[in-house]
């Protein structure tokens, strides 16, 4: 019996180690496991199987899992073109909340020849999560242009979407400095969450509308819609 529990403990520990390992799912469904060393949201740097350093642009990746967080590749409309970038999943369900920016890509030291230029392409993509890609065109509300490549300490930006009810839309959580900005955030939240009466009241009564409060509102909405 003791031998059985000993073996079971070893197997369980090994399973937990595998599950906790970073991984990347490419567009062709190939899985790369190893240690992810960073991302600048345009690319992801992984030590594949903890041996070979590899940098993959967002256009070649469906999603990746790093430090307990999931990141999806989505196509952002830049003029008439499409550019793929990663977004971090904050909340997902009937309404999805993502963030862009904050992490850094560690420089490649051993393989200096590994370089890439983010490609711009046109595509339709497919929806999904947990191994399924989320490509296709994404319009940014308000006509805002996306930031250049993050440098130093990039500003974190937030995006919200309600699948089937319009495109991904930027929600200026960090930019609330006056009543007009706060009214803009409330309008967006009411569009996405307003069909749930209790949430509508909460949004209308809210005075903070910071990242934590918006996340809690989206989470509450998704739980109510399960």
Order of alpha helices (4+ residues) and beta strands (2+ residues): alpha-beta-beta-beta-beta-beta-beta-beta-beta-beta-beta-alpha-alpha-alpha
